[in-house]
Every structure is written in C-alpha cells, then in structure tokens.
Amino acid sequence: MDQESEILDLTGLKCPLPALYARRWLERAAPGQRVVVLTDDPMAAIDVPHMCHQEGFCVEAVSRNGVHARMVLLRPELTPPASA
C-alpha cells in the first residue's frame, strides 16, 4: 500500500545541505514512503538525485521551474546497505 507523500521544503538551503537533509529523511522513512523535496539551489537538482543513486533510494521525478526544483523521492521496500 502506498503511503502518502510528505513535503520537505529545503528552499533557502545551499548544497550540500539539501542532499544531506533528504538522505536523513529517507533513512528514517518507512519502506515504500515517498517525499517531495522542494529546493531553490540550482545544484540540488543534480546533487540530490546523485545521492539517491549512491545510497539506493529511488528518484521518481525531477522537475525544474527556473531555479526551483521539485523532486519526488522514494525509500524502496528494501534499501541495500550503503557502500563505505
């Protein structure tokens, strides 16, 4: 069963903070839970998906409107252990 998405508004934060906060949220989330991440740092739309791929989280969507980005992230049912 899909859980409702939560919104993590990280506007005003500069990298690497959006990726760090998104990772912390996903690590604490229940398996299968989604989060919508909102940012206004142009690098966050690159750094957050990169972090997700490294940590085993899913990026379902990334959209941009000027400097603002909206990313839909998912903690999969089974998250592989992070590499050292």
C-alpha positions as CSV (number, residue, x, y, z in Angstrom):
1,M,0.0,0.0,0.0
2,D,1.4,3.4,-1.0
3,Q,1.9,5.8,1.8
4,E,1.1,9.5,1.3
5,S,4.0,11.7,0.2
6,E,5.3,14.3,2.6
7,I,6.8,17.6,1.6
8,L,10.3,18.5,2.6
9,D,10.8,22.2,1.8
10,L,14.5,22.9,1.6
11,T,14.3,26.3,-0.1
12,G,16.9,28.7,1.1
13,L,19.5,26.0,1.8
14,K,22.7,25.7,-0.2
15,C,24.4,22.4,-1.2
16,P,25.3,20.1,0.3
17,L,22.5,20.7,2.9
18,P,19.5,19.7,0.6
19,A,21.2,16.3,-0.2
20,L,22.1,15.7,3.5
21,Y,18.6,16.5,4.8
22,A,16.9,14.4,2.0
23,R,19.2,11.5,2.9
24,R,18.4,11.8,6.6
25,W,14.7,11.9,5.8
26,L,14.9,8.9,3.6
27,E,17.0,6.9,6.1
28,R,14.3,7.4,8.7
29,A,11.3,6.9,6.4
30,A,9.3,3.7,6.4
31,P,10.0,1.4,3.4
32,G,7.8,2.5,0.5
33,Q,7.4,6.1,1.7
34,R,7.7,9.0,-0.7
35,V,8.9,12.5,-0.1
36,V,8.5,15.6,-2.3
37,V,11.7,17.7,-2.0
38,L,11.5,21.4,-2.9
39,T,14.7,23.4,-3.4
40,D,15.9,26.6,-4.9
41,D,19.7,25.8,-5.1
42,P,20.5,25.0,-8.7
43,M,23.0,22.3,-7.7
44,A,20.4,20.5,-5.6
45,A,18.6,19.1,-8.7
46,I,21.9,17.4,-9.5
47,D,23.2,16.5,-6.0
48,V,20.1,15.1,-4.5
49,P,19.4,12.5,-7.3
50,H,23.2,11.6,-7.3
51,M,23.0,11.0,-3.5
52,C,19.9,8.8,-4.1
53,H,21.6,6.7,-6.7
54,Q,24.6,6.2,-4.4
55,E,22.5,5.3,-1.3
56,G,20.0,3.0,-3.0
57,F,17.0,5.4,-2.9
58,C,14.7,5.9,-5.9
59,V,14.2,9.2,-7.8
60,E,10.7,9.1,-9.3
61,A,10.6,12.6,-10.8
62,V,12.6,15.8,-11.1
63,S,11.1,19.0,-12.5
64,R,12.5,22.5,-12.6
65,N,11.0,25.9,-12.9
66,G,13.8,28.4,-13.1
67,V,15.9,27.9,-10.0
68,H,13.2,26.0,-8.2
69,A,13.3,22.2,-8.3
70,R,10.7,19.6,-7.2
71,M,11.9,16.1,-6.7
72,V,9.9,13.0,-5.8
73,L,12.0,10.5,-3.9
74,L,11.2,7.0,-2.6
75,R,12.6,4.8,0.0
76,P,12.3,1.4,-1.7
77,E,10.9,-1.6,0.2
78,L,14.4,-3.0,0.6
79,T,17.3,-0.5,0.8
80,P,20.7,-2.0,0.1
81,P,23.4,-1.2,2.6
82,A,25.3,2.0,1.8
83,S,28.8,1.5,0.5
84,A,31.6,2.5,2.7
